[in-house]
């Protein structure tokens, strides 16, 4: 189904992921983010994993790390909010432990805590 991205008035970028995520959708969101950011901005990202999230569509080149290696330093923090069943896979997908920016997972009940952590 996809990925949508928008910036809130507090400067936090919200990525909403629903259904089955395709690589081309993520690539489009990342390109939009780069165009919308000022050159010296460091983005704080809130990833909202919808209840209907079904994972990543297979057969695509998910191992492509070019965005991460080229623009990973533009990310200040990543908070991921979703069902507990996606925690390990989402943290791995976000590169937790491999990127400079801290990445933390929160359940839906912890959305307020995720927003506070980003600030």
Rosetta silent file (secondary structure, phi, psi, omega in degrees, C-alpha in Angstrom):
SEQUENCE: XXXXXXXXXXXXXXXXXXXXXXXXXXXXXXXXXXXXXXXXXXXXXXXXXXXXXXXXXXXXXXXXXXXXXXXXXXXXXXXXXXXXXXXXXXXXXXXXXXXXXXXXXXXXXXXXXXXXXXX
SCORE:     score description
SCORE:     0.000 S_00000001
   1 L     0.000  -48.402  172.256    0.000    0.000    0.000 S_00000001
   2 E   144.491 -170.053 -178.981    2.737    2.451    0.685 S_00000001
   3 E  -138.715  134.486  176.197    4.582    5.117    2.446 S_00000001
   4 E  -127.562  147.005 -174.360    3.627    8.752    3.009 S_00000001
   5 E  -134.875  135.092  173.174    5.831   11.447    4.430 S_00000001
   6 E  -151.008  161.917  179.466    5.072   14.893    5.827 S_00000001
   7 E  -106.599  130.855  176.899    6.634   17.454    8.137 S_00000001
   8 L   -84.513  165.763 -178.004    4.840   18.577   11.259 S_00000001
   9 L   -63.151  -23.480  178.669    4.990   22.150   12.534 S_00000001
  10 L   -83.052    2.327  177.547    7.457   21.097   15.254 S_00000001
  11 L    92.020   -5.019  179.020    9.926   20.002   12.563 S_00000001
  12 E   -78.703  133.966  175.454    9.450   16.257   13.025 S_00000001
  13 E   -90.627  128.367 -178.183    9.142   14.273    9.794 S_00000001
  14 E  -109.844  122.148  176.209    6.415   11.616    9.963 S_00000001
  15 E  -108.033  117.303  178.358    6.698    8.531    7.767 S_00000001
  16 E  -102.927  124.200 -178.998    3.492    6.484    7.650 S_00000001
  17 E  -115.041  125.602  179.950    3.881    2.913    6.420 S_00000001
  18 E  -130.954  158.848  175.822    0.822    0.863    5.490 S_00000001
  19 L    57.219 -141.542  177.611    0.161   -2.450    3.796 S_00000001
  20 E   -98.243  124.478 -175.852    3.106   -4.033    2.007 S_00000001
  21 E   -85.719  129.785  176.688    5.993   -1.625    1.489 S_00000001
  22 L  -101.950  147.637 -179.767    7.672   -1.507   -1.925 S_00000001
  23 H   -59.486  -40.463 -178.678   11.228   -0.289   -2.417 S_00000001
  24 H   -63.278  -32.370  177.129   10.120    2.224   -5.068 S_00000001
  25 H   -69.055  -43.649  177.764    7.724    3.824   -2.549 S_00000001
  26 H   -64.391  -41.839  177.876   10.469    4.187    0.029 S_00000001
  27 H   -58.827  -41.985  179.745   12.827    5.608   -2.607 S_00000001
  28 H   -64.839  -41.079  178.183   10.214    8.236   -3.561 S_00000001
  29 H   -63.666  -43.824  179.989    9.717    9.236    0.086 S_00000001
  30 H   -63.751  -40.142  178.567   13.465    9.566    0.613 S_00000001
  31 H   -64.644  -42.174  177.765   13.831   11.736   -2.512 S_00000001
  32 H   -60.609  -44.612 -179.131   10.973   13.974   -1.336 S_00000001
  33 H   -60.271  -45.116 -179.750   12.608   14.310    2.092 S_00000001
  34 H   -62.871  -39.908  179.388   15.948   15.359    0.613 S_00000001
  35 H   -68.470  -35.080 -175.550   14.311   18.016   -1.577 S_00000001
  36 H   -80.693  -20.688 -177.498   12.237   19.401    1.293 S_00000001
  37 L   -83.476  145.764  171.221   15.086   19.681    3.805 S_00000001
  38 L   -70.995  153.246 -174.943   17.373   22.664    4.103 S_00000001
  39 L   -55.347  -31.185 -177.216   21.020   21.776    3.347 S_00000001
  40 L  -104.632    8.865  178.381   22.087   21.904    7.008 S_00000001
  41 L   -69.291  146.077  171.797   18.942   20.320    8.513 S_00000001
  42 L  -120.604  110.058 -171.601   19.223   17.193   10.613 S_00000001
  43 E   -77.889  138.246  169.682   15.904   15.381   10.460 S_00000001
  44 E  -103.147  126.148 -171.299   14.059   13.820   13.333 S_00000001
  45 E  -119.479  130.513  174.449   11.863   11.053   11.963 S_00000001
  46 E  -109.820  112.280  179.106    8.775    9.443   13.467 S_00000001
  47 E   -95.515  119.582  178.897    7.941    6.206   11.662 S_00000001
  48 E  -105.038  111.050 -179.440    4.314    5.179   12.153 S_00000001
  49 E   -93.563  111.837 -175.814    3.792    1.510   11.285 S_00000001
  50 L   -66.386  158.155  178.921    0.087    0.991   10.581 S_00000001
  51 L   -61.027  -28.103 -178.576   -1.869   -1.924   11.986 S_00000001
  52 L   -90.031    8.379  179.267   -2.291   -3.267    8.448 S_00000001
  53 L   -59.403  130.711 -176.050    1.456   -3.275    7.751 S_00000001
  54 L  -115.986    4.891  179.051    2.276   -6.582    6.075 S_00000001
  55 E   106.464 -162.423 -175.263    6.028   -6.251    5.645 S_00000001
  56 E  -102.963  135.466  179.529    8.284   -5.599    2.712 S_00000001
  57 L   -68.687  129.064 -177.545    7.446   -6.749   -0.797 S_00000001
  58 L   -76.670  172.092  177.219    9.975   -9.390   -1.815 S_00000001
  59 L    79.902    2.134  179.473   11.990   -9.627   -4.984 S_00000001
  60 L  -107.082  167.865 -174.100   13.197   -6.038   -4.798 S_00000001
  61 L   -87.487   72.647 -179.763   16.682   -4.764   -4.031 S_00000001
  62 L   -73.687  -15.812  179.814   16.244   -3.989   -0.325 S_00000001
  63 L   -78.564   -1.314  179.418   19.974   -4.477    0.237 S_00000001
  64 L   -67.649  112.194 -177.018   20.732   -1.196   -1.586 S_00000001
  65 L  -102.951   13.561 -174.310   22.480    0.899    1.062 S_00000001
  66 H   -62.421  -41.431  178.554   23.284    3.933   -1.126 S_00000001
  67 H   -63.383  -45.532 -179.323   20.785    6.279    0.575 S_00000001
  68 H   -59.621  -46.157 -176.632   22.016    5.223    4.013 S_00000001
  69 H   -73.891  -31.891 -178.016   25.696    5.699    3.154 S_00000001
  70 H   -84.815  -39.425 -171.755   25.200    8.983    1.272 S_00000001
  71 H  -121.928    3.921 -177.465   22.560   10.711    3.421 S_00000001
  72 H   -57.439  -28.931 -179.757   22.469    8.800    6.718 S_00000001
  73 H   -74.093   -7.289  178.233   24.234   11.651    8.507 S_00000001
  74 H   -83.366   -7.297 -178.427   21.227   13.926    7.762 S_00000001
  75 E   -96.910  126.301  179.718   19.129   11.932   10.252 S_00000001
  76 E   -88.966  -43.513 -179.525   19.221   13.099   13.885 S_00000001
  77 E  -156.076  151.295  174.306   16.919   10.536   15.531 S_00000001
  78 E  -131.421  121.576  172.174   14.436    7.893   14.474 S_00000001
  79 E  -109.738  128.761  179.270   11.479    6.836   16.622 S_00000001
  80 E  -113.161  129.611 -179.030    9.473    3.895   15.290 S_00000001
  81 E  -121.387  125.154  179.419    5.938    3.292   16.574 S_00000001
  82 L  -176.541 -170.469  177.249    4.064    0.084   15.828 S_00000001
  83 L   -66.170  145.664 -178.865    3.026   -3.354   16.974 S_00000001
  84 H   -58.252  -29.052 -177.825    5.567   -5.171   19.125 S_00000001
  85 H   -63.634  -20.706 -179.685    5.755   -7.990   16.554 S_00000001
  86 H   -95.632   -3.083 -172.203    7.601   -5.677   14.131 S_00000001
  87 H   -53.120  -57.376 -175.538   10.142   -4.347   16.623 S_00000001
  88 H   -61.763  -45.076 -177.552   13.188   -6.461   15.729 S_00000001
  89 H   -68.578  -37.307  178.859   12.655   -6.309   11.974 S_00000001
  90 H   -69.266  -40.255  177.870   11.968   -2.556   11.972 S_00000001
  91 H   -63.346  -40.260  177.094   15.036   -1.796   14.072 S_00000001
  92 H   -65.857  -44.461 -179.904   17.135   -3.856   11.685 S_00000001
  93 H   -60.798  -36.974 -179.144   15.512   -2.184    8.666 S_00000001
  94 L   -79.936   -6.336  178.974   16.247    1.265   10.139 S_00000001
  95 L    78.102   26.341  178.554   19.889    0.363   10.696 S_00000001
  96 L   -56.627  132.135 -179.094   19.767    0.653   14.478 S_00000001
  97 L    89.126  -13.872  179.848   23.254    0.164   15.844 S_00000001
  98 L  -111.425  -15.187 -178.685   24.857    0.888   12.463 S_00000001
  99 L  -108.079  160.549  178.533   24.005    4.549   12.064 S_00000001
 100 L   -66.513  -38.141 -177.085   25.139    7.563   14.077 S_00000001
 101 L   -71.822  139.506  174.560   21.578    8.572   14.876 S_00000001
 102 E   -70.342  144.744  178.359   19.834    6.797   17.728 S_00000001
 103 E  -128.602  129.670 -178.350   16.888    4.592   16.747 S_00000001
 104 E  -136.974  142.904 -179.100   14.276    3.516   19.284 S_00000001
 105 E  -103.821  139.360  178.704   11.106    1.422   19.002 S_00000001
 106 E  -132.532  147.283  172.689    7.853    2.246   20.793 S_00000001
 107 L   -79.274  168.731 -179.771    4.488    0.491   20.888 S_00000001
 108 H   -57.604  -36.623  179.625    1.363    2.376   19.839 S_00000001
 109 H   -66.792  -16.125 -177.661    0.513    3.038   23.495 S_00000001
 110 H  -102.843   19.882 -178.021    3.876    4.785   23.801 S_00000001
 111 H   -56.129  -44.433  179.924    3.319    7.317   20.981 S_00000001
 112 H   -61.492  -41.129  177.863    3.492   10.276   23.364 S_00000001
 113 H   -64.526  -36.556  177.569    6.781    8.967   24.794 S_00000001
 114 H   -63.892  -42.991  178.927    8.156    8.573   21.256 S_00000001
 115 H   -64.170  -41.513  177.697    7.342   12.198   20.464 S_00000001
 116 H   -63.900  -42.535 -179.160    8.990   13.383   23.685 S_00000001
 117 H   -61.633  -35.487  179.689   12.076   11.261   22.961 S_00000001
 118 H   -67.732  -26.727 -176.762   12.442   12.869   19.533 S_00000001
 119 L   -86.851    0.000    0.000   12.595   16.361   21.022 S_00000001
